[in-house]
């Protein structure tokens, strides 16, 4: 049987990985949207919306990065809700 710490670390590592995957996908999408907007493929109002949404996506990436760093630094609490962990 796996220890609580081992399970926690596996879950934490999996979440860090998934957050990075989502960050990369959002960043790639934002870059693509910005490039299309810059090419003026669409009418100006549409290009303006694309740029705005791309900036919003990049803000989301920054938030996800901060979350990923916090999750990566997280440690298993010594106790939960004041109870001692089972031995």
N, C-alpha and C positions, 0 to 999 in steps of 0.2 A: 504494500500500500504506500502511496506517495504521501509525504508530509505536507502539512498546510503551507509551509514555506515554499516547497517545490512547486506546488500547484499555483500559488500566488505568483511566483517568478515566471512560470510558463504563461500564465494569463497576462501578466504585465508585458512580457516580451512580445506576445502575439498582438496585444493592443498597440504597442509602440510601432510594430511593423505595419499594422493596418492603418494607423494614423498617417504614417509616412506615405503609404500608397495613395491615400485620399489626398494628402497635400500635393503630391506629384501630379495627380490627375487634375486637380483644380488649377494648379499653376500652369500646366500644359494647356488646359482649356482657356484660361485667361489670356495666355500669350497668343493663342490662335485667334481669339476674338479681337484682341487689340490689333493684330496684324490685318485682319479682314477689315476692321473699322478704318485703319490707316489707308488701306487701298481704295477706299471710297467705292466699294462694290455696291453698296446700298445707298439710298437717299440719305442726306445729312442727318435727319432726325433718327433714323435707324442706326446709323454709325455712332451717333452720340450715345444712344442707349447701350449699344455694344460696349463702348468704352467705359461707361458707368458700371455696367455689370461686370466687366473684366476687373475694374478696380475693386469692386465689392468682393469678388472672388479672391483677389490677392489679400484683402483684409482678413477674409476667412482663413486663408492659408497661414497668415501670421498667428491668428488665434489657435489654429490647430497645432502649429509648431510649438507654441507656448504650452498647450495641453500635453503634447507628446513629451516635451522636456520634463514637465511636472510628473507625468506618469512614469517616465524612465527613472526618475529620482525617488519615486515612492518606495517605501519599505513596508513590510508587513507590520501592522500594529502589534505591540506586545500583548494587548488585550483588547477585546471588543466589548463595548458597552459596560466597561468596568469589571467584566468577568475575566477570570484567569483562563488562559487557553488550556484545553484538555491535554493531558500527557499521554 
